[in-house]
Amino acid sequence: HITKQAPTGVEVQEVRIDDLPLYTQNLDAQIIPAYERVRTQLKTADAVLFACPEHNRSIPAAVKNLLDIASRPAGASVWEDKKAALFTASPGAFGGINAGLHLRQVLQAMRANVLVTPEVFLSRASGALNEAGGVSDQRVAEFLNQFAAKFYAWASAT
C-alpha cells in the first residue's frame, strides 16, 4: 500500500533478502555477489523503508542479517546517515512494537537517520489486510496514506 503512494518520479525497489548467506566476519575479505547486490541497492537509495514483521518480540533473523551485511566491512557501512523509516505488523494486539523498537535501536547504533514520527505498529494485521496484501480497513488505509506522505516528503528533502 505504501509503495503505491509514491509520488511521480520516485522509483521504489524491493531489496531481496531471502537469498543472503548468513553473515560472518570471516567473509569480509571475500566478494559475495548477493552481499554486493544489497549493499549497492542500499548505497544508491535515497531512503530505506523497512516493512518488518515481529518474530519472538524482535526483528526477524533475515532482517538482522541484512543490517549486519550492509554495515560491513568495517568503515564501509551503508547505514551511516542513510535515511531509514520503519513499520511493523503483527497479528497480535501490540503491532510489532518490540520489533520496531529493536530495529530502531540497531539502526541508530549504526548512525542511520531514522524517521521519528509517524510510527507504524500495525496490530491485528491479518484483519487489516486482505488476501492480496491490500488494505481492507479504511482507517488503516488513511493512516498508512499519512505515513506514506510524510515518508516520501522526508526522504526527498535534502
Secondary structure as UniProt FT lines:
FT   HELIX           3..5
FT   TURN            8..9
FT   TURN            18..19
FT   HELIX           25..27
FT   TURN            28..29
FT   HELIX           33..44
FT   STRAND          47..53
FT   TURN            56..57
FT   HELIX           61..70
FT   TURN            74..75
FT   TURN            80..81
FT   STRAND          83..89
FT   TURN            93..96
FT   HELIX           97..109
FT   TURN            110..111
FT   STRAND          113..114
FT   STRAND          120..122
FT   TURN            123..124
FT   HELIX           125..128
FT   TURN            131..132
FT   HELIX           138..156
//
